Amino acid sequence: MEPPLAPRYGRPVQARATVRGVLVLQVLANGAGAALVVAYLSLLIPASTPTGAREVGINLIVFGIYLTVTVLVAVPINAVILARGVNWVREGRDPSFMERVNTLGLPLSQTISAFVVWIGAAIAFGVLNEDRGRVSLGIALAGLVTCVLLYQLLDRHFRPIFALALVDAPLPRRWREIQPRLMLAWLLGSAVPLISIGLVPIALPDGELADSGVRITVLVVSGVVAGGFIMRAAARSVAVPVDEVRRAMYRVEDGDLDVQLPVTNIGEIGRLQLGFNGMVAGLRERRRIEDLFGRQVGADVAREALGRDPELGGEEREVTVLFVDLEGFTAFTEQHSPAEVVDELNRFFGAVLREVMRQGGWVNKFEGDAALCIFGAPADQPDHAARALRAAATLPRVLSELPDAPRAGIGVATGTAIAGHIGTPERYEYTVIGDTVNVASRLTDLAKQRHGRVLATAATVEAAGQAARDWVEAGSLSVKGRRAPLDVFELPDEG
């Protein structure tokens, strides 16, 4: 999956746009630096005298020639280097290790090439002018500041390409980038201008020292402006990706776990982005496990298990158990393929599950062609008997609407049972144990032999109150495994 910063128009377009953008940024940054140099030379060499005017003119002519040659030579070379560096993007493939290294190093290599041009300018203008030290130093410092700003702009410009290069790439654990960036920005945005101002009284001849006020003022203003741009670029290089993480965290808080951040750095910021993606992936996995767990054991049981550490054993509580068992399913399996048997069971269990859940119960387990359903546990339900009877009364109609209209016996019993975790510390399940469960299962066998196919104990009908007004006595029936007959009720057969 491509990171969110990948362009909507495809990788070839992104590669071309990256190359064009780098060349534009280089022209703008170096052009601004060149303008500062022109202003610096004009300030350094007074044009009020014929000699000064001649020196300024010569400097400007040489500067124009140097700039023209630099553009004609450096721009095509840089364009070729950039095109090769992002060739894998254009081809729409993953980069090799060396291609990834070269891509991540493009901002630095482009900045170094620009700084070499500035050093050449410092040497050329130093040779041209008598005051070599101040001219060369001033141009070199201007180039240094310009190149740092250029690097920060290029680093941000390359972020979409970095996001593609760092997909599934391991990040170095000890790489640091925030502190070096900020310290370098401070050095060039504050320290260099302050040092330049401090050297003015030392570098100027005695005769010019009294007239240095204007120059110092210009240096101060230039330092403040340049330092502001550099510090702003450095701050944004950290603030922008951190702000992306912040906005993504808000989306996670709102329940959106599909968010994924592009990894655009290899230092602390990249580790932060990668760690955020890992956290969200873990949350997605946890949600999936919770969903699967809830499907396996029921939503209420899952919430209780996740809310506290389960312990083996249980608690005694009043519950109503509904047991439903398909009739004649053995004969059905003999006449149908295994796939058809599975489809029939899924339809049957789906209908049972929907109706039981609609009444607030939960299906504790599927046992072959039968389902054990519980009302009143694990969540407390004062009207658990009424809920179970409503589900039992509706199930025959629901099952009759399924393909093949399967018929089932339904037994409902109310009583005391132990609800809790049964098994071993290594493997256990939440279930309900007690005579009530056995009675519901036995009633299901008897219900298959009756027209209505739904039976409930007298205790269930009594506990349900008005909700059981349609149920009628079926008499005392002998239940397998019990010595005394059991008073049961049934629904009248509607046809």
C-alpha positions as CSV (number, residue, x, y, z in Angstrom):
1,M,0.0,0.0,0.0
2,E,1.4,3.4,-1.0
3,P,1.7,6.0,1.6
4,P,-0.9,8.8,1.8
5,L,1.6,11.3,0.3
6,A,1.8,9.4,-3.0
7,P,0.4,11.6,-5.8
8,R,-2.9,11.0,-7.3
9,Y,-1.5,11.2,-10.8
10,G,1.1,8.4,-10.4
11,R,4.8,8.0,-9.8
12,P,6.1,9.2,-13.2
13,V,4.4,12.5,-12.8
14,Q,5.7,12.8,-9.2
15,A,9.3,12.1,-10.3
16,R,9.2,14.8,-12.9
17,A,7.5,17.2,-10.5
18,T,10.2,16.5,-7.9
19,V,13.0,17.3,-10.4
20,R,11.4,20.5,-11.5
21,G,10.7,21.6,-7.9
22,V,14.3,21.1,-6.9
23,L,15.6,23.2,-9.8
24,V,13.1,25.9,-8.9
25,L,14.1,25.9,-5.3
26,Q,17.8,26.1,-6.2
27,V,17.3,29.0,-8.5
28,L,15.2,30.9,-5.9
29,A,17.5,30.2,-2.9
30,N,20.7,31.0,-4.7
31,G,19.1,33.9,-6.5
32,A,18.2,35.4,-3.1
33,G,21.7,34.8,-1.9
34,A,23.2,36.4,-5.0
35,A,21.0,39.5,-4.4
36,L,22.4,39.7,-0.9
37,V,26.0,39.5,-2.2
38,V,25.3,42.3,-4.6
39,A,24.0,44.4,-1.8
40,Y,27.0,43.4,0.3
41,L,29.5,44.4,-2.4
42,S,27.8,47.7,-2.9
43,L,28.0,48.4,0.8
44,L,31.6,47.2,1.1
45,I,32.9,49.2,-1.9
46,P,31.7,52.8,-1.9
47,A,30.6,53.8,-5.4
48,S,30.9,57.6,-4.6
49,T,34.4,57.7,-6.0
50,P,35.5,56.9,-9.6
51,T,37.6,54.0,-8.3
52,G,34.8,52.6,-6.2
53,A,32.3,52.9,-9.1
54,R,34.8,51.1,-11.4
55,E,35.3,48.3,-8.8
56,V,31.5,47.9,-8.4
57,G,31.0,47.7,-12.2
58,I,33.7,45.1,-12.7
59,N,32.3,43.0,-9.8
60,L,28.8,43.1,-11.3
61,I,30.1,42.1,-14.8
62,V,32.1,39.3,-13.3
63,F,29.2,38.2,-11.2
64,G,26.9,38.2,-14.2
65,I,29.4,36.1,-16.2
66,Y,29.9,33.7,-13.3
67,L,26.2,33.3,-12.7
68,T,25.5,32.6,-16.4
69,V,28.2,30.0,-16.6
70,T,27.1,28.4,-13.4
71,V,23.5,28.1,-14.6
72,L,24.4,26.7,-18.0
73,V,26.7,24.1,-16.4
74,A,25.2,23.2,-13.0
75,V,21.5,23.1,-13.8
76,P,21.7,20.4,-16.6
77,I,24.1,18.4,-14.4
78,N,21.8,18.6,-11.4
79,A,18.9,17.7,-13.6
80,V,20.6,14.5,-14.8
81,I,21.6,13.6,-11.2
82,L,18.1,14.2,-9.9
83,A,16.5,12.2,-12.7
84,R,18.8,9.2,-12.0
85,G,18.1,9.5,-8.3
86,V,14.4,9.2,-8.7
87,N,14.4,6.8,-11.7
88,W,13.0,4.0,-9.6
89,V,10.0,6.2,-8.8
90,R,9.4,6.9,-12.5
91,E,9.6,3.1,-13.2
92,G,7.0,2.4,-10.5
93,R,9.2,-0.1,-8.6
94,D,10.8,-0.5,-5.2
95,P,14.3,0.9,-4.8
96,S,17.3,-1.2,-4.2
97,F,19.5,-0.5,-1.2
98,M,21.9,1.8,-3.0
99,E,19.0,3.6,-4.8
100,R,17.4,4.2,-1.4
101,V,20.6,5.5,0.0
102,N,21.2,7.8,-3.0
103,T,17.6,9.1,-2.8
104,L,17.8,9.9,0.9
105,G,21.1,11.7,0.2
106,L,19.8,13.9,-2.7
107,P,19.0,17.0,-0.5
108,L,22.6,16.9,0.9
109,S,24.3,16.2,-2.5
110,Q,22.3,19.0,-4.1
111,T,23.2,21.4,-1.3
112,I,26.9,20.5,-1.5
113,S,27.0,21.2,-5.2
114,A,25.4,24.6,-4.6
115,F,27.9,25.3,-1.8
116,V,30.8,24.4,-4.2
117,V,29.5,27.1,-6.5
118,W,29.5,29.6,-3.7
119,I,33.0,28.8,-2.7
120,G,34.0,29.3,-6.3
121,A,32.4,32.7,-6.2
122,A,34.2,33.6,-2.9
123,I,37.5,32.7,-4.5
124,A,36.8,34.5,-7.8
125,F,35.7,37.7,-6.1
126,G,38.5,37.5,-3.6
127,V,41.0,37.5,-6.4
128,L,39.2,40.3,-8.2
129,N,39.2,42.7,-5.3
130,E,42.0,44.1,-3.2
131,D,40.1,43.5,0.0
132,R,40.2,39.8,-0.5
133,G,39.6,38.7,3.1
134,R,36.4,40.6,3.7
135,V,35.0,39.9,0.2
136,S,35.7,36.2,0.3
137,L,34.5,35.7,3.9
138,G,31.3,37.7,3.2
139,I,30.5,35.7,0.1
140,A,31.4,32.4,1.8
141,L,29.2,33.1,4.8
142,A,26.3,34.2,2.6
143,G,26.7,31.0,0.6
144,L,26.7,28.9,3.8
145,V,23.6,30.5,5.1
146,T,21.9,30.2,1.7
147,C,22.8,26.5,1.4
148,V,21.5,25.7,4.8
149,L,18.2,27.2,4.0
150,L,18.3,25.4,0.6
151,Y,18.9,22.1,2.4
152,Q,15.9,22.5,4.7
153,L,13.7,23.5,1.8
154,L,14.9,20.5,-0.3
155,D,14.5,18.1,2.7
156,R,10.8,19.1,2.9
157,H,10.4,19.0,-0.9
158,F,11.6,15.4,-1.0
159,R,9.3,14.1,1.7
160,P,6.9,12.4,-0.8
161,I,9.8,10.6,-2.4
162,F,11.2,9.7,1.0
163,A,7.8,8.3,1.9
164,L,8.0,5.9,-1.0
165,A,11.7,5.0,-0.4
166,L,11.1,4.2,3.3
167,V,8.1,1.9,2.8
168,D,9.0,-1.3,4.7
169,A,12.6,-0.1,5.1
170,P,14.5,-0.6,8.4
171,L,15.4,2.6,10.2
172,P,18.7,3.1,12.1
173,R,18.0,3.1,15.8
174,R,20.8,5.6,16.7
175,W,20.4,8.1,14.0
176,R,19.6,11.6,15.3
177,E,18.3,14.5,13.3
178,I,16.2,16.9,15.4
179,Q,19.1,18.3,17.6
180,P,21.6,18.6,14.7
181,R,19.0,20.4,12.6
182,L,18.1,22.9,15.3
183,M,21.8,23.4,16.4
184,L,22.8,24.0,12.7
185,A,19.9,26.5,12.3
186,W,21.0,28.3,15.4
187,L,24.6,28.3,14.3
188,L,23.9,29.9,10.9
189,G,20.8,31.9,11.8
190,S,22.2,33.4,15.0
191,A,25.8,32.6,15.7
192,V,27.2,33.5,12.2
193,P,25.5,36.9,12.0
194,L,26.6,37.8,15.6
195,I,30.2,36.8,14.8
196,S,30.1,38.9,11.6
197,I,28.9,41.9,13.5
198,G,31.5,41.4,16.2
199,L,34.3,41.2,13.6
200,V,33.4,44.5,11.9
201,P,35.4,46.7,14.3
202,I,38.4,44.3,14.0
203,A,38.3,43.9,10.2
204,L,37.8,47.5,9.2
205,P,40.8,49.9,8.9
206,D,41.0,52.7,11.4
207,G,39.9,55.2,8.9
208,E,36.7,53.4,8.1
209,L,35.8,52.4,11.7
210,A,34.0,55.7,12.3
211,D,31.8,55.1,9.2
212,S,30.9,51.5,10.1
213,G,27.5,52.3,11.7
214,V,25.5,51.8,8.4
215,R,27.3,48.5,7.7
216,I,26.7,47.2,11.1
217,T,23.0,48.1,10.8
218,V,22.8,46.3,7.5
219,L,24.5,43.3,8.9
220,V,22.1,43.3,11.9
221,V,19.0,43.5,9.7
222,S,20.3,40.9,7.3
223,G,21.2,38.6,10.1
224,V,17.7,39.0,11.7
225,V,16.0,38.3,8.4
226,A,18.2,35.4,7.3
227,G,18.1,33.9,10.8
228,G,14.4,34.1,10.9
229,F,14.0,32.3,7.6
230,I,16.5,29.6,8.7
231,M,14.9,29.0,12.1
232,R,11.4,28.9,10.6
233,A,12.5,26.3,8.0
234,A,14.2,24.3,10.8
235,A,11.2,24.5,13.1
236,R,8.8,23.5,10.3
237,S,10.9,20.5,9.4
238,V,10.2,19.2,12.9
239,A,6.7,20.7,13.5
240,V,5.1,19.6,10.3
241,P,5.6,15.8,10.7
242,V,4.9,16.0,14.4
243,D,1.6,17.8,13.6
244,E,0.8,15.1,11.2
245,V,1.2,12.6,14.0
246,R,-1.0,14.7,16.2
247,R,-3.8,14.9,13.7
248,A,-3.5,11.2,13.1
249,M,-3.9,10.5,16.8
250,Y,-7.1,12.5,16.8
251,R,-8.4,10.3,14.1
252,V,-7.5,7.2,16.2
253,E,-9.2,8.7,19.2
254,D,-12.3,9.0,17.0
255,G,-12.2,5.3,16.2
256,D,-10.5,5.5,12.7
257,L,-7.9,2.8,12.7
258,D,-7.3,2.9,9.0
259,V,-4.9,5.8,9.3
260,Q,-1.3,5.3,8.3
261,L,1.5,7.9,8.3
262,P,4.1,8.0,5.6
263,V,7.6,7.5,7.0
264,T,9.5,10.5,5.6
265,N,12.6,10.7,7.9
266,I,15.3,8.2,9.1
267,G,15.9,9.7,12.5
268,E,13.7,10.4,15.6
269,I,10.9,11.7,13.5
270,G,10.9,8.6,11.3
271,R,11.0,6.4,14.3
272,L,8.0,8.3,15.7
273,Q,6.1,7.9,12.5
274,L,7.0,4.2,12.3
275,G,6.1,3.7,15.9
276,F,2.7,5.4,15.4
277,N,2.0,3.0,12.5
278,G,3.0,0.1,14.6
279,M,0.7,1.2,17.4
280,V,-2.3,1.6,15.0
281,A,-1.5,-1.8,13.5
282,G,-1.6,-3.3,17.0
283,L,-4.9,-1.6,17.7
284,R,-6.3,-2.9,14.4
285,E,-5.1,-6.4,15.4
286,R,-6.7,-6.0,18.8
287,R,-10.0,-4.9,17.4
288,R,-9.9,-7.9,15.0
289,I,-9.2,-10.2,17.9
290,E,-11.9,-8.7,20.0
291,D,-14.3,-9.1,17.1
292,L,-13.4,-12.7,16.5
293,F,-13.4,-13.4,20.3
294,G,-16.9,-11.8,20.5
295,R,-18.1,-13.9,17.7
296,Q,-16.7,-17.0,19.4
297,V,-18.1,-16.5,22.9
298,G,-20.6,-13.7,22.6
299,A,-20.2,-9.9,23.0
300,D,-21.1,-9.8,26.7
301,V,-18.7,-12.6,27.6
302,A,-16.0,-10.9,25.6
303,R,-16.4,-7.6,27.3
304,E,-16.3,-9.1,30.7
305,A,-13.2,-11.2,29.8
306,L,-11.4,-8.1,28.4
307,G,-12.5,-5.9,31.3
308,R,-10.8,-8.0,34.0
309,D,-8.6,-11.1,34.3
310,P,-10.9,-14.1,34.1
311,E,-10.6,-16.7,36.9
312,L,-11.6,-20.3,36.9
313,G,-14.8,-21.1,38.6
314,G,-18.1,-19.1,38.6
315,E,-20.9,-17.7,40.5
316,E,-24.3,-19.1,41.3
317,R,-27.1,-17.2,39.7
318,E,-30.7,-17.5,38.3
319,V,-30.8,-18.0,34.6
320,T,-33.0,-19.3,31.9
321,V,-31.6,-21.8,29.4
322,L,-33.0,-22.3,25.9
323,F,-32.0,-25.4,24.0
324,V,-32.9,-25.9,20.3
325,D,-32.1,-29.0,18.4
326,L,-32.8,-29.8,14.8
327,E,-35.2,-32.7,14.0
328,G,-34.3,-35.5,11.7
329,F,-30.9,-34.0,10.9
330,T,-29.1,-37.4,10.8
331,A,-31.3,-38.4,7.8
332,F,-30.6,-35.1,6.2
333,T,-26.8,-35.6,6.4
334,E,-27.2,-39.0,4.7
335,Q,-28.9,-37.5,1.7
336,H,-26.8,-34.4,1.2
337,S,-23.1,-33.6,0.7
338,P,-20.9,-32.2,3.5
339,A,-21.0,-28.8,1.9
340,E,-24.8,-28.8,1.8
341,V,-24.9,-30.0,5.4
342,V,-22.7,-27.1,6.4
343,D,-24.8,-24.6,4.5
344,E,-27.9,-25.9,6.2
345,L,-26.4,-25.7,9.7
346,N,-25.1,-22.1,9.0
347,R,-28.6,-21.0,8.0
348,F,-30.1,-22.7,11.0
349,F,-27.6,-21.3,13.5
350,G,-27.8,-17.8,11.9
351,A,-31.6,-17.7,12.4
352,V,-31.2,-18.9,16.0
353,L,-28.5,-16.4,16.8
354,R,-30.4,-13.5,15.3
355,E,-33.6,-14.2,17.3
356,V,-31.8,-15.0,20.5
357,M,-29.7,-11.8,20.3
358,R,-32.8,-9.8,19.4
359,Q,-34.2,-10.8,22.8
360,G,-31.0,-10.0,24.6
361,G,-29.7,-13.6,25.1
362,W,-26.5,-15.1,23.8
363,V,-25.6,-18.4,22.2
364,N,-23.2,-20.1,24.5
365,K,-22.2,-22.9,22.1
366,F,-23.2,-24.8,19.0
367,E,-23.3,-28.6,19.7
368,G,-23.6,-30.5,16.4
369,D,-27.1,-29.6,15.2
370,A,-28.1,-28.0,18.5
371,A,-27.6,-24.6,20.2
372,L,-27.4,-23.8,23.9
373,C,-28.7,-20.3,24.5
374,I,-28.5,-18.4,27.9
375,F,-30.5,-15.6,29.3
376,G,-29.5,-13.8,32.5
377,A,-25.8,-14.4,32.3
378,P,-23.2,-13.0,32.1
379,A,-25.2,-9.7,32.1
380,D,-27.9,-9.4,34.7
381,Q,-31.5,-9.6,33.2
382,P,-34.3,-9.5,35.7
383,D,-36.7,-10.6,32.9
384,H,-34.6,-13.3,31.5
385,A,-37.5,-15.9,31.6
386,A,-39.7,-13.6,29.6
387,R,-37.0,-12.9,27.1
388,A,-36.4,-16.6,26.6
389,L,-40.0,-17.4,26.1
390,R,-40.4,-14.7,23.5
391,A,-37.5,-16.2,21.6
392,A,-38.8,-19.7,21.9
393,A,-42.3,-18.6,20.7
394,T,-40.8,-16.9,17.6
395,L,-38.2,-19.5,16.6
396,P,-40.6,-22.0,14.9
397,R,-41.9,-19.3,12.6
398,V,-38.4,-18.0,11.8
399,L,-37.1,-21.5,11.0
400,S,-40.1,-22.3,8.8
401,E,-39.1,-19.3,6.6
402,L,-35.7,-20.9,5.8
403,P,-35.1,-23.0,2.7
404,D,-36.2,-26.6,3.4
405,A,-38.1,-25.2,6.4
406,P,-36.2,-27.2,9.0
407,R,-38.0,-28.2,12.2
408,A,-36.5,-28.2,15.6
409,G,-37.4,-29.1,19.2
410,I,-37.1,-26.2,21.7
411,G,-36.8,-26.6,25.4
412,V,-36.8,-23.8,28.0
413,A,-35.9,-24.1,31.7
414,T,-35.3,-21.6,34.5
415,G,-33.3,-22.3,37.7
416,T,-30.1,-21.9,39.5
417,A,-26.8,-22.6,37.7
418,I,-23.1,-21.9,38.0
419,A,-22.0,-19.3,35.4
420,G,-18.3,-18.9,35.0
421,H,-15.1,-20.1,33.4
422,I,-14.6,-23.9,33.1
423,G,-11.4,-25.6,32.1
424,T,-7.8,-25.1,32.9
425,P,-5.6,-22.0,33.2
426,E,-4.2,-22.8,29.7
427,R,-7.6,-23.2,28.1
428,Y,-11.1,-22.4,29.4
429,E,-14.5,-21.3,28.3
430,Y,-17.4,-19.3,29.8
431,T,-20.4,-21.5,30.2
432,V,-23.4,-22.4,32.4
433,I,-23.4,-25.6,34.4
434,G,-26.3,-27.1,36.4
435,D,-29.4,-29.2,36.4
436,T,-31.3,-26.3,34.6
437,V,-29.2,-26.9,31.5
438,N,-29.9,-30.7,31.6
439,V,-33.6,-30.1,31.9
440,A,-33.7,-27.8,28.9
441,S,-31.8,-30.3,26.8
442,R,-34.3,-33.1,27.9
443,L,-37.3,-31.0,27.2
444,T,-36.0,-30.5,23.6
445,D,-36.1,-34.2,23.0
446,L,-39.7,-34.3,24.3
447,A,-40.7,-31.2,22.3
448,K,-39.8,-33.0,19.0
449,Q,-42.6,-35.5,19.7
450,R,-45.3,-32.8,20.2
451,H,-47.1,-30.7,17.7
452,G,-45.9,-27.3,18.9
453,R,-42.4,-28.5,19.4
454,V,-41.8,-25.9,22.1
455,L,-41.8,-26.8,25.9
456,A,-41.0,-24.8,29.0
457,T,-40.9,-25.6,32.6
458,A,-43.5,-24.3,35.1
459,A,-40.7,-22.4,36.8
460,T,-40.0,-20.5,33.6
461,V,-43.7,-19.6,33.0
462,E,-44.1,-18.5,36.6
463,A,-41.0,-16.3,36.4
464,A,-42.1,-14.8,33.1
465,G,-45.4,-13.5,34.5
466,Q,-47.6,-11.8,31.9
467,A,-45.2,-12.6,29.1
468,A,-46.3,-16.3,29.4
469,R,-50.0,-15.7,29.2
470,D,-50.3,-17.6,25.9
471,W,-48.6,-20.7,27.2
472,V,-50.8,-23.6,28.3
473,E,-50.2,-26.6,30.5
474,A,-48.9,-29.7,28.9
475,G,-49.2,-31.8,32.0
476,S,-46.6,-33.6,34.0
477,L,-44.1,-35.3,31.7
478,S,-41.4,-37.9,32.5
479,V,-38.0,-36.5,31.7
480,K,-35.1,-38.8,31.1
481,G,-32.6,-38.8,34.0
482,R,-35.2,-37.5,36.6
483,R,-37.2,-39.7,38.9
484,A,-40.2,-37.4,39.3
485,P,-42.3,-36.1,36.4
486,L,-41.9,-32.4,35.5
487,D,-44.7,-29.9,35.1
488,V,-44.3,-28.3,31.7
489,F,-46.0,-25.8,29.5
490,E,-46.3,-25.5,25.7
491,L,-47.5,-23.1,23.0
492,P,-50.7,-24.1,21.2
493,D,-50.0,-25.6,17.8
494,E,-50.9,-23.0,15.2
495,G,-51.0,-25.4,12.4
